[in-house]
């Protein structure tokens, strides 16, 4: 079986998905005004300059601290409610075409993203994508702890793709991968 693996942020959509949802999280009381402003600034910098490994690590640490105590179901609900309005306009037409082309060719399509599952899963469902690999936030008693169980970034993406390929019977040499970032080189090489 062949597959096509797509990074999400700045590959399928034009921004960082968690940062794009900043206003929605603000409107739902999950973040305050100063955090929203920092989020908008980070989104601007991310859009202009991309993100290297150091920036991504800082974003990961800040996001983990910020989300500690958030109710997982509330985050899921907010994402579901605004997905069409907030994320859909950010989807690149070319990315949609590529997704569709791979689906038409009978390939399994998978989104591989450092964004959390609560964002990636509904987007994958909306795009009718077969599978996704995403960051898994640790949850206890229905709330985020501020820690991660799995960070889908850099070499971890490559490991997860290999595991999926083994489980699903995917021929990685005959498969495809798309990304905007050098940090995804391990995934692209796989």
WOHU-V94588 format. One record per residue. N is the residue number from 0. RES is the residue in three letters. SS is DSSP state (h for helix, s for strand, l for the rest). PSI is psi as a letter, one per 40 degrees, with the letter a starting at -180 (NA if undefined). Layout:
{{N RES SS PSI} {N RES SS PSI}}
This chain:
{{0 UNK l i} {1 UNK l i} {2 UNK s i} {3 UNK s h} {4 UNK s h} {5 UNK s h} {6 UNK l i} {7 UNK l c} {8 UNK s h} {9 UNK l e} {10 UNK l d} {11 UNK l d} {12 UNK s i} {13 UNK l e} {14 UNK l i} {15 UNK l h} {16 UNK h d} {17 UNK h d} {18 UNK h d} {19 UNK h d} {20 UNK l e} {21 UNK h d} {22 UNK h d} {23 UNK h d} {24 UNK h d} {25 UNK h d} {26 UNK h d} {27 UNK l e} {28 UNK l e} {29 UNK l d} {30 UNK l i} {31 UNK l i} {32 UNK h d} {33 UNK h d} {34 UNK h d} {35 UNK h d} {36 UNK h d} {37 UNK h d} {38 UNK h d} {39 UNK h d} {40 UNK h d} {41 UNK h d} {42 UNK h d} {43 UNK h d} {44 UNK h d} {45 UNK h d} {46 UNK h d} {47 UNK h d} {48 UNK h e} {49 UNK l a} {50 UNK l h} {51 UNK l a} {52 UNK h d} {53 UNK h d} {54 UNK h d} {55 UNK h d} {56 UNK h d} {57 UNK h d} {58 UNK h d} {59 UNK h d} {60 UNK h d} {61 UNK h d} {62 UNK h d} {63 UNK h d} {64 UNK h d} {65 UNK h d} {66 UNK h e} {67 UNK l h} {68 UNK l e} {69 UNK l i} {70 UNK s h} {71 UNK h d} {72 UNK h d} {73 UNK h d} {74 UNK h d} {75 UNK h d} {76 UNK h d} {77 UNK h d} {78 UNK h d} {79 UNK h d} {80 UNK h d} {81 UNK h e} {82 UNK h d} {83 UNK h d} {84 UNK h d} {85 UNK h d} {86 UNK h d} {87 UNK h d} {88 UNK h e} {89 UNK h e} {90 UNK s h} {91 UNK l h} {92 UNK h d} {93 UNK h d} {94 UNK h d} {95 UNK h d} {96 UNK h d} {97 UNK h d} {98 UNK h d} {99 UNK h d} {100 UNK h d} {101 UNK h d} {102 UNK h d} {103 UNK h d} {104 UNK l e} {105 UNK l e} {106 UNK l i} {107 UNK s h} {108 UNK s h} {109 UNK s h} {110 UNK s h} {111 UNK s h} {112 UNK s i} {113 UNK s e} {114 UNK s i} {115 UNK s i} {116 UNK h d} {117 UNK h e} {118 UNK h d} {119 UNK h d} {120 UNK h d} {121 UNK h d} {122 UNK h d} {123 UNK h d} {124 UNK h d} {125 UNK h d} {126 UNK l e} {127 UNK l f} {128 UNK l h} {129 UNK l d} {130 UNK s i} {131 UNK s i} {132 UNK s h} {133 UNK s i} {134 UNK s h} {135 UNK s h} {136 UNK s h} {137 UNK s h} {138 UNK s h} {139 UNK s h} {140 UNK l f} {141 UNK l e} {142 UNK s i} {143 UNK s h} {144 UNK s e} {145 UNK s e} {146 UNK s i} {147 UNK s i} {148 UNK s d} {149 UNK s h} {150 UNK l h} {151 UNK l g} {152 UNK l i} {153 UNK l b} {154 UNK h d} {155 UNK h d} {156 UNK h d} {157 UNK h d} {158 UNK h d} {159 UNK h d} {160 UNK h d} {161 UNK h d} {162 UNK h d} {163 UNK h d} {164 UNK h d} {165 UNK h d} {166 UNK h d} {167 UNK h e} {168 UNK l f} {169 UNK l h} {170 UNK l h} {171 UNK h d} {172 UNK h d} {173 UNK h e} {174 UNK l i} {175 UNK s i} {176 UNK s i} {177 UNK s h} {178 UNK l i} {179 UNK l e} {180 UNK l i} {181 UNK h d} {182 UNK h e} {183 UNK h e} {184 UNK h d} {185 UNK h d} {186 UNK h d} {187 UNK h d} {188 UNK h d} {189 UNK l NA}}
